């Protein structure tokens, strides 16, 4: 029985052809907007960290005590997502491309 011969990926002309004819990469968000996007996202994260739903009847900086904390979960998820995108935008704006 003869051994199975698998062609290497570099022997295929497809990557060289694609490299020659495809346009260069361009980011979806312009690099000039990244500092502003980072500031806005991180500022909203900070604001959501101190979210209060009803400051008159509830103590300051607290959410109401619900049986199922759906509102708290939504606020925390939004703050986490905004914080994540804000940190990535901040890193990319200073030249650390993650």
C-alpha positions as CSV (number, residue, x, y, z in Angstrom):
1,X,0.0,0.0,0.0
2,X,1.5,3.4,-1.0
3,X,1.6,6.2,1.6
4,X,-1.1,8.9,1.4
5,X,0.4,12.1,0.0
6,X,-1.2,15.3,1.2
7,X,-0.2,18.4,-0.7
8,X,1.1,21.3,1.5
9,X,-0.9,24.4,1.7
10,X,2.0,26.5,0.4
11,X,2.2,24.5,-2.8
12,X,-1.3,25.7,-3.8
13,X,-1.3,28.9,-6.0
14,X,-4.6,30.1,-4.4
15,X,-3.1,32.1,-1.4
16,X,-0.7,33.9,-3.7
17,X,-3.5,34.7,-6.2
18,X,-5.8,35.9,-3.5
19,X,-3.0,38.1,-2.0
20,X,-2.4,39.7,-5.4
21,X,-6.0,40.5,-6.3
22,X,-7.8,41.2,-3.0
23,X,-7.9,44.8,-1.7
24,X,-5.9,45.6,1.4
25,X,-7.5,45.4,4.8
26,X,-9.3,48.5,6.0
27,X,-10.9,48.7,9.4
28,X,-14.7,49.2,9.8
29,X,-14.2,52.0,12.3
30,X,-11.7,54.7,11.3
31,X,-8.7,54.9,13.5
32,X,-9.3,58.6,14.2
33,X,-12.6,57.7,16.0
34,X,-11.1,55.2,18.4
35,X,-10.1,57.6,21.2
36,X,-13.7,59.1,21.2
37,X,-15.3,55.6,21.1
38,X,-13.1,54.5,24.0
39,X,-13.9,57.5,26.1
40,X,-17.6,57.2,25.4
41,X,-17.7,53.5,26.1
42,X,-15.7,53.7,29.3
43,X,-17.7,56.8,30.5
44,X,-20.9,54.9,30.0
45,X,-19.5,51.9,31.8
46,X,-18.6,54.1,34.8
47,X,-22.1,55.6,34.8
48,X,-23.8,52.2,34.7
49,X,-21.6,51.1,37.6
50,X,-23.4,53.7,39.7
51,X,-26.8,53.1,38.2
52,X,-29.7,53.8,40.5
53,X,-33.3,53.1,39.5
54,X,-35.4,55.1,41.9
55,X,-33.4,57.5,44.2
56,X,-36.6,58.8,46.0
57,X,-37.9,55.6,47.5
58,X,-34.8,53.5,47.4
59,X,-31.4,54.1,49.1
60,X,-28.9,56.0,47.0
61,X,-27.0,53.8,44.4
62,X,-29.2,50.7,44.7
63,X,-31.5,48.7,42.5
64,X,-34.8,47.5,43.8
65,X,-34.9,44.1,45.4
66,X,-36.7,41.9,42.8
67,X,-37.3,38.1,43.1
68,X,-35.6,37.6,39.7
69,X,-32.9,40.3,39.2
70,X,-33.6,40.9,35.4
71,X,-32.9,44.6,35.5
72,X,-29.7,44.2,37.4
73,X,-28.5,41.5,35.0
74,X,-29.3,43.8,32.0
75,X,-27.4,46.7,33.5
76,X,-24.4,44.6,34.5
77,X,-24.3,43.0,31.1
78,X,-24.4,46.4,29.3
79,X,-21.7,47.7,31.5
80,X,-19.5,44.7,30.9
81,X,-19.9,44.8,27.1
82,X,-19.3,48.5,27.0
83,X,-16.3,48.1,29.2
84,X,-14.8,45.4,27.0
85,X,-15.2,47.3,23.8
86,X,-14.0,50.5,25.5
87,X,-10.8,48.8,26.7
88,X,-10.1,47.3,23.2
89,X,-10.8,50.7,21.6
90,X,-8.4,52.4,24.1
91,X,-5.7,49.8,23.4
92,X,-6.0,50.2,19.6
93,X,-6.1,54.0,19.9
94,X,-2.6,54.0,21.6
95,X,-1.2,51.5,19.1
96,X,-1.6,48.2,20.9
97,X,-3.6,46.2,18.4
98,X,-5.3,43.4,20.2
